């Protein structure tokens, strides 16, 4: 690639319900990496693939595709008072052949990079590896928001090159390094997903244990190493964050703590002050000067 020539620009998008509809109406897609944050399905020309977190999906340019979200996630998730909750299913990184050529030919030729898109496939990774790739992608997202100049463009190129070079290396690694994921890791993420979907209900540690047919002590032993929190604290933080958002958006304090899943105002009040160091009625309302 001649000095000063920029490859075709890349795109990084978050996949929510609205994006799924737009994506499925499109008749043209570039080479894409999908990084799932929630379980959903991908319909290719001749098959349907179920994907979930800890995976990266490779979709070559000419392959027709549709994204299918679970039916229980369809439809609105707001009422007259509750602020919209953005439910993100995946990140999509798309790029054309010129960008891949630039990565493959920059500094040292690495044609292996282009072979990643020879056919559609799904890579499964350990939690640590997948989390590392996801954080690199988030770094790319932040860089794309910066004002455009040559430094920004080179940073983007460097980050994207890193993603594909690491993916290339991981794709050729042994199963021990690439594909093996412990049952404990899988269970920890399944527990987290269940909690995030259910924390506003009257959810107890026993409910979670019953859901996954394990003891209550096992729930915490599995969960804590991966998310650095007990189940109780994780649920409490989710509820406090949701109550804060509701109050911030003008809902009454009573409705807010009830909708967030608390059963008792005094417990909510004490936890709120301890967490935010202000009283609930001191939360600044959006739009107030």
Secondary structure by P-SEA (a helix, b strand, c coil): ccccccccbbbbbbbcaaaaaaaaacccccbbbbbbcccbbbbcccbbbbbbccbbbbbccccccccccccccccccccccccccccccbbbbbbcaaaaaaaaccccccccccccccccbbbbbcaaaaaaaaaaaaaaaaaaaccccaaaaaaaaaaaaaaaaaaaaaaaccccccccccaaaaaaaaaaaaaaacccccccaaaaaaaacccaaaaaaaccccccccaaaaaaaaaaaaaaaaaaacccaaaaaaaaccccaaaaaaaaaaacccccccccccccc
